[in-house]
Amino acid sequence: MSKIPLSKCFVNAEVEEAALRAIRSGQYILGKESAAFEAELAAHTGTAQCVLGSSWTMITYLLHQLQGIGPGDEIIAPSHTAFPTMEPLVHLGARPVFADIDDTFGMDLHHVESLITPRTVGIIGVHLYGHPLDNDRLLAIAQQHKLWVIEDCAQAQGAKYKGRTVGSMGDFGAFSFFPSKNLTVLGDGGCITTHKTDYADRLRMLRNHGRQGKYDHEFTGYNVRFNEINAAIGRVMLKHLDAFNANRRTIAARYTKRLAGIVQTPIVRDWATPVYHMYVIRAERRDDLQKFLKEKHIETGVHYPKPNHQQPAVVGLFPYIPKLPHTEQAVKEILSLPIHGEMTLDAADRVADAIAEFYGKK
Ligand SMILES: Cc1ncc(COP(=O)(O)O)c(C=O)c1O
């Protein structure tokens, strides 16, 4: 029986050709491919600017520096997200303040509002698993309290909120191209999207040793640059992104139809066009189910088994560990099923059959 992977990177002759084109160009860093990729990403997102960097984590770190984040600042973010969401701000001495989740696994915006203090400077809204947050409400809260908003779109490239693409509504959008993501570059990479051209200009300098011209350094910066081979590959991937996201929705619809009444399937708000970076169910006897599926050569995942507010790296930063009951309950029940841009309905049926068998519902 063939293995059904949790996710899969798309590679075809077009992708290989693009990599060869970049190799043969003789230019390897921040050249024509990177500039074109930035323009195409900005157009796809619907922003004036896009700035590439070596990963979500590093380009967001640079953005936080430009925002002037530092000790004493509080930034509200969900605990139920990938650990990197709050890493850059911690490096700058700021403090993450963790919000609980609602039934979509997204940040609970009532809770967010209750966490705002005079020290709060911004909110990182994570469109987790590819389901957008209620951006209108999020932005209204931010505006009322004069806070900035970064949309963490690492898992949501191409997702839409009321027809608008995520990463175009907050002050900034932050994306990752890590190989498991909806849009990959077959390596590490990330970008910031924004309408703020002044920030984009400074971010471009900061990622490249603070320079304008070759030997004119206006401030001390970093090397958080982007490679031409990855950009050339990413440009091909971007052409296929909408079709792959549509296929993810087809697979998700099949799962939801087959699994309703057997497990808790994902809850989707009517404002959302999700992109199912993950298809996450809530399951009784989750660990046993995961083992059963593994025996049937079906790969699954738990994203994430330990919430960030309980991570050893973070607990020492606070006088007390917050209680986030919905997050703490969810991590015991969640299971990510296989899904990717090229997955077939037959494969989805095999997964659904196995889950039905496990619960004696076949
Ligand atoms: C929600 C979220 N934010 C941030 C990141 C960090 O992305 P990168 O690995 O490109 O730094 C990831 C990827 O793991 C993610 O899933």
The ligand as a Tripos MOL2 file, in Angstrom:
@<TRIPOS>MOLECULE
LIG
   16    16     1     0     0
SMALL
NO_CHARGES

@<TRIPOS>ATOM
      1 C1          2.1690   30.5010   11.5200 C.3       1 LIG1
      2 C2          3.6470   30.5340   11.2240 C.ar      1 LIG1
      3 N1          4.3440   31.6580   11.4890 N.ar      1 LIG1
      4 C3          5.6550   31.7340   11.2490 C.ar      1 LIG1
      5 C4          6.3570   30.6700   10.7150 C.ar      1 LIG1
      6 C5          7.8430   30.8050   10.5100 C.3       1 LIG1
      7 O1          8.2060   30.7110    9.1660 O.3       1 LIG1
      8 P1          9.7420   30.4850    8.7380 P.3       1 LIG1
      9 O2         10.0330   29.0330    8.9490 O.co2     1 LIG1
     10 O3          9.7730   30.8570    7.2730 O.co2     1 LIG1
     11 O4         10.5840   31.3640    9.5510 O.co2     1 LIG1
     12 C6          5.6760   29.5020   10.4000 C.ar      1 LIG1
     13 C7          6.3800   28.3410    9.8240 C.2       1 LIG1
     14 O5          6.6650   27.3880   10.5090 O.2       1 LIG1
     15 C8          4.2800   29.4200   10.6600 C.ar      1 LIG1
     16 O6          3.5780   28.3050   10.3900 O.3       1 LIG1
@<TRIPOS>BOND
     1     1     2 1
     2     2     3 ar
     3     2    15 ar
     4     3     4 ar
     5     4     5 ar
     6     5     6 1
     7     5    12 ar
     8     6     7 1
     9     7     8 1
    10     8     9 2
    11     8    10 1
    12     8    11 1
    13    12    13 1
    14    12    15 ar
    15    13    14 2
    16    15    16 1
@<TRIPOS>SUBSTRUCTURE
     1 LIG1         1 GROUP 0 **** ****
